[in-house]
């Protein structure tokens, strides 16, 4: 069963293996991504400068997948290629926003 992405939690959706998969940038996921990719601020800066590599994009998505059962990291990369970089930038923006801004309070308080 697939969960819906909650943009107020910085979550996004990624079409993968025939179904939308939840990308949840939890603390543990972001720590794992940082261990793999280096400092997250540098990653955000590279993305902002148009210098984010395809492998980095796929790795960030991999670490943020809420459920990886039956998936491989290569499948994530193939899904990014299948959707194209323009479409892949949509969930990327959501994740980068979560990294930079934290959770959005829908009540504004």
DARAFEN-V600569 format. One record per residue. N is the residue number from 1. PHI is phi in radians with two decimals (999 if undefined). OMEGA is omega in radians with two decimals (999 if undefined). NEAR is the number of other C-alpha atoms within 12 Angstrom. Layout:
# DARAFEN-V600569
N PHI OMEGA NEAR
N PHI OMEGA NEAR
This chain:
# DARAFEN-V600569
1 999 -3.09 9
2 -1.66 3.07 17
3 -1.58 3.06 18
4 -1.45 3.11 20
5 -1.25 3.10 24
6 -1.88 -3.10 22
7 -1.10 3.11 26
8 -1.24 3.07 22
9 -1.77 -3.12 25
10 1.35 -3.12 32
11 -1.52 3.11 34
12 -2.46 3.14 34
13 -2.10 3.13 33
14 -2.28 3.08 42
15 -1.23 -3.03 29
16 -2.64 3.12 33
17 0.95 3.05 21
18 1.41 -3.13 13
19 -2.57 3.04 15
20 -1.23 3.14 22
21 -1.99 -3.09 31
22 -1.39 2.99 33
23 -1.79 -3.09 42
24 -2.14 -3.11 38
25 -1.42 3.11 41
26 -1.24 3.09 26
27 -1.00 -3.13 19
28 -1.09 3.14 15
29 -1.13 -3.12 26
30 -1.25 3.05 32
31 -1.13 3.12 19
32 -1.11 3.10 22
33 -1.11 3.14 30
34 -1.15 3.09 24
35 -1.08 -3.10 16
36 -1.42 -2.95 20
37 -1.91 -3.06 27
38 1.67 -3.05 19
39 -0.96 -3.11 19
40 -1.16 3.11 29
41 -1.10 3.09 20
42 -1.14 3.09 19
43 -1.08 3.12 31
44 -1.10 3.12 30
45 -1.10 3.10 17
46 -1.09 3.12 20
47 -1.10 3.14 23
48 -1.10 -3.14 18
49 -1.60 -3.12 11
50 1.27 -3.07 14
51 -1.92 3.14 15
52 -1.27 -3.13 24
53 -1.42 3.11 20
54 -1.00 3.13 25
55 -1.11 3.11 23
56 -1.20 3.11 29
57 -1.07 3.14 39
58 -1.12 3.14 34
59 -1.16 3.10 33
60 -1.08 3.10 45
61 -1.07 -3.13 49
62 -1.01 -3.10 38
63 -1.18 -3.11 33
64 -1.58 3.08 39
65 -1.07 -3.13 39
66 -1.23 -3.13 28
67 -2.42 -3.11 23
68 -1.72 -3.07 21
69 -0.97 3.12 13
70 1.36 -3.11 13
71 -2.03 3.01 21
72 -2.18 3.12 20
73 -1.10 3.10 25
74 -1.09 3.11 21
75 -1.11 3.10 24
76 -1.14 3.11 35
77 -1.05 3.11 29
78 -1.12 3.11 26
79 -1.14 3.10 29
80 -1.11 3.11 33
81 -1.10 -3.12 21
82 -1.12 -3.11 18
83 -1.47 -3.12 18
84 1.51 -3.08 17
85 -1.14 -3.14 22
86 -1.10 -3.14 13
87 -1.26 3.13 17
88 -1.17 3.14 29
89 -1.20 -3.13 27
90 -1.15 3.08 24
91 -1.16 3.10 36
92 -1.07 3.13 37
93 -1.04 3.14 29
94 -1.12 -3.13 34
95 -1.14 3.14 43
96 -1.14 3.07 36
97 -1.07 3.10 27
98 -1.10 -3.14 31
99 -1.08 -3.06 33
100 -1.41 -2.97 21
101 -1.85 -3.02 17
102 1.38 -3.12 19
103 -1.24 3.09 24
104 -1.57 3.08 19
105 -1.59 -3.09 14
106 -1.10 3.14 11
107 -1.46 3.12 7
108 1.37 -3.11 7
109 -1.72 999 5
